[in-house]
Each structure stands twice: as structure tokens, then as C-alpha cells.
Amino acid sequence: MSEGLVSALLARLEELEKAAQAATQKPWGVREYDDSYAMSAIAVTTNDADEDPGPEDVVAVTLLQTPHAADVYDGMWRENAVHIAANGPLAVLRLCRAHRDIIDEWRLAQGYVNRMPGTAPNSIAHNAHRSAQRLYRCVEALARGLGVEEPTS
């Protein structure tokens, strides 16, 4: 089991955390403006949907018809806004924490394995080893999900 992959995964998580921490630290949501107010603009905002957001509340715009400045070719304006809002900084930080928790559990299980003698079937050491292997497969899946690969020497 590779500490190199874990180190690469932790480095990627750190990049994501830094980017999320640098972004606006409020919950993000989607706001669809009416035609009379803003020509049906669709935006990601940081305020309650019951309030009219000001320019200081807008994080991103996925449809802006006048001036014609944001209008993705496939017409997925709302879907893109929902995706951006769902992956706001608070969500990213929670996901990074969950990834780190799994890595910590693997390291803990691996520490037990390293301190236990014997690997006889059904022994405590054997079960600890199997648990560590399962957790490492989770770590590998997390790395694949973030596009992290095993470093080459």
C-alpha cells in the first residue's frame, strides 16, 4: 500500500481546500431573475432567495442576455448554475474533510497492522490487515475520483 498515493491525494485535497477557502464563504444558491428585472438572467448568489440580491451577492452568472455576455451554447444555464452552487466552497471543504477522515482511518488501521504479529486466518491481526486493505481501496477510489495518480519514481 502506497504512502506515495496518499501523499499525492493529500496534496490535491490541500489545493482544493485553499481554493475553497479563498472563495466567498457563504452558502451558494441559484437565482433566476424575471424578465422585467434582468432579462431572465440566471445566477449563483449568496443570499436568501426571498430577497432581491444586489451585485455584491452574485458569485457567477450562467445566462446574461443583455449585454449578451453569458449564454452557453447548449442552453444548460440553470443546470450549470445548480452545479456551481452545489460545489460551492462550503461543500468542497466538507468533502475534503470526509476524504481526510477516510485517510486517517486507513492510517490508524495500518498502524494496528504494523504493531501486530501474525496473520493466521481469523486472528485479530489478520482482520486488522483486511480492514486496512479495504480502507486503502477506499483511498484509491477517492484518488481516482479526484484524478490523482500514483506518483512514479
Buried (B, 14 or more C-beta within 10 A) or exposed (E): BEEEBBEBBBEBBEEBBEEBEEBBEBBBBBBBBEEEEBBBBBBBBBBEEEEEBEEEBBBBBBBBEEEEEBEEEEEEBEBBBBEBBEEBBBBBBEBBEEBBEBBEBBBEBBEBBEEBEEEEEEEEBBBBBEBBBEBBEBBBEBBEEBEBEEEEE
